[in-house]
Amino acid sequence: MEIDTSYITAFLVGLLGGVHCVGMCGGIVGALCLGLDDGLNKTAQQNFKKTFPFLLLYNTGRISSYTLAGILMGSIGWLGSHLFTLYSIQQTLEIIAAAFMLALGLYIAGWWKGLAKVERWGGKVIWQRLEPIGRKFMPVRSYPHAFFLGLVWGWLPCGLVYSVVIWTISTQSPLEGGLLMLCFGLGTLPNLLLMGVFASTLTQFIQQPWVRQVAGMLIMAFAGVMFYRGVV
């Protein structure tokens, strides 16, 4: 059974893009973990046992929102391919997705901040409306609260997420778009789970310029492959 390399690529983009996730969402994860602190002195093992189920549910909700976004955007691609049957739009969409992926690689490497403008726009248009909903689930004191907070958190303005969401349009399929975002979300999971447990150590590592530059260059390499597929 042949595995679509797009899903593997999406997972790797999420994994490599984790250097951005830690900077973008690290403060949120830290605040959530502090919200679970009952003020008692506990060992690291006790803290891990308490916070890990909540972190897992936050991230399950977040990845569920990513998957829903992929389904919606894949549906838009599917609709567009049927409305404009005289034109081959898949190649155009793949080239556009490759351009966003290139911008993402430059952004993560710290060489170009263009996607920061997209994040600010998302903050004004989307997050201002969703953030009050998220506050209703804080402080988190139950597993359902953790999951629903994660659902809201999944729509946090993020250039990394937006770049992959654009990619899902080119799939022209709700199912494939959802699977693509699911794989991407799973790729981001290790960094954000570790962020909740080893925050200071992980942050120090991620802040090293060479780590971000290597991750950015690898994502730009993926962009080159996507561009090639779009023009050939």
N, C-alpha and C positions, 0 to 999 in steps of 0.2 A: 504494500500500500504506500503510495507516494504522498509525502507530506508537503503541503504548500509552504515554500520557503518564506512567503510573506508573513506567516504566523511566527516563524522563528525570528525573522527580522524584527517584527513588532515587539516580541519579548525582549530581544537584545536592546532595542531602542529604549524600552522602559527600564531595563537594568542599567544601561549606560547613562540614561537621563536621570538616574537616581541622584547624581551629584547636584542636579537642579532641584529635585524633590526635597532633599535634605535642607537646602537653603530656603525653599519656598514654603514647605510645610513643617519644617523642623520645629518652629516656634509653636505651631498649633499642636503638634504631638506632645511637646514638652508641657504645654498648658493642660492638655488632657490628662497626662500622667500625674501632674501635680494636683489636679482636681480629684484624683483618686486617693491622694495621701490623707490618711486619717490622723496624722500628727504623731504617730508612734514611731519609735526607732526600730527599724526592721533591717534584716540582712538583705543583701542583694538577691539571694534566692527567694526570700519571702516577697520582695517587691516584684520580682519577675513573675512569680505564680499569681500575684494579684492583678498585675497590669496586663499580662499577655492576652488573656481572653478578651479584654476590652479592646486592646489594640487590634486583635484579629477581627473583631466585629466592626470597628471603625473602618478598617481596610476592606472588609467584605462589602460594606455599604458603599464605599467609595468606588470599588471596582464594578459593583452593580450599576452605578450611575454611568461609568465609562461605557459599559456594555450597552446600556440603553441608548446612549448617545451614538454609538456605532450602528445600532439597529436603525435609528432615526435617519442618520446621514447616509447609510447604505440604501435606505428606502428612497431618499431623495435622488441618489445616483441611479437607482433602478427606474424611477419615474422619468428622470431626464433621458435615459437611454431609450425609453419607449415613446416619449414625446418627440424626440429629435432623431427619428430612425434614419433620416437621410445623411446623417453625419456620424462619423466615428468619434464619439466624445471620450472614450476610455483613454486613448493615448494622451489627449489634452489634459484630462484629469490626473493622470499619472505624472505628467510633466509638472503640473501645478503642485502636486503632492511632493515631488522631488525638490521643488524650489523651497517649499516650506521646511522640508527636512534639512536642506542646506542651511537655511536661516537658523534652524534650531541648533545645528552643529556649531555654527559661528557664535551663537548666543551662549551656549554652554561653555565653549572654550574661552569666552570672554573677549572675543575679537570683534563682535558687532552686537549692538543692543537693540536692534530693530524690533524684536519680538516683545521687548518690554513695553512698547507702545500698545501692542495688541493686548497685553495683560492689563494695562491701565484702562483701556477701553472696556474690556470685559468686567473690570471692577466697577466701572460706572454704570454699565448697562445691566449686568447680570447679578453681580455679587451684592450690590446695594439692596436688591430685592430679596435675595436668599439669606443673607447673613442674619436678619432678625428671626427667621425661621429656625436657623441653627441654634441661636441663643436659647430657644425654648427647651432644648434638650441638655442644657448645661446648668449647673454641674451634673456630670453623668453619674448616676447612682444605680443604673440597672443595665442589663444587656440590651434590651430593646432600645433604650436611649442611645447606647453606643452605636448600634446599627443605623438608626435613623439619622443620627448626627453624621455618620459616614456618608449616607445618601446625599445629604446636603453638601458636605465637604467635597464630594466628587465633582461639583460644578464650580469649584473655586477657579477663578481665572488663572490659566497657566499656559504659557506658550508651548510647553512640551506636549500637553494634552491636545491643544488646538491643532498642532502640526499633524498629529496622528489622526485626529478626527477628520481633517481635510483628506487624508489618505483614504479613509473608509468610503468616501464618496465614489472613488474610482473602482471600488469593488462592484458597484451596481447591484448589490444584493444585501437585503436586511440581515440575512444569516451570516454571510461572510463579514459584513461590517461589524456585527456584534462580536463575532469570534476574534476579529482583528483587535478590537479594543479590549476584549477579555485577555488576550495574550499580552497585550501591552500592559494592562493593569497588573497582571501576575508578575511581569518583569519589574515593576516598581515596588512590589511587595517586600522583597528582602531588605531594601534600604530603609523603608519606613518602619518596618518591624524592628530592625536593629536600632533605628533612631530612638525608639521608645525605651530601649533597654541599655544601649551603650551610647547615649547622646553625645557626651563630651569627646570620647575617643573617636567616634565616627566623624563628628564635625571637624575636628582637627585634621583628619586625613583628607576629607573632602575639600577643605579650604586650600590645600596645596595646589598651586597653579598647574603643575604638570598633570595632576589627576584629571582636572577639568579639561585640559587641552587634549589629552589622550582620548577621553570620552568624546569630546567634540569632533575630533578628527575621524574617529570610527563612525560616528553618525553621519558625517559628511561623505564617508566612503559608501555607506548605505544609500545616501542621496544620489551618488553617482550611478550606482546600480539601478536605482529606480528610474533615473533619467534615461539611461541606456534602454531599459525595457520600454519606456514611453516613446522613444524615437525609432526603435527598430521595428 
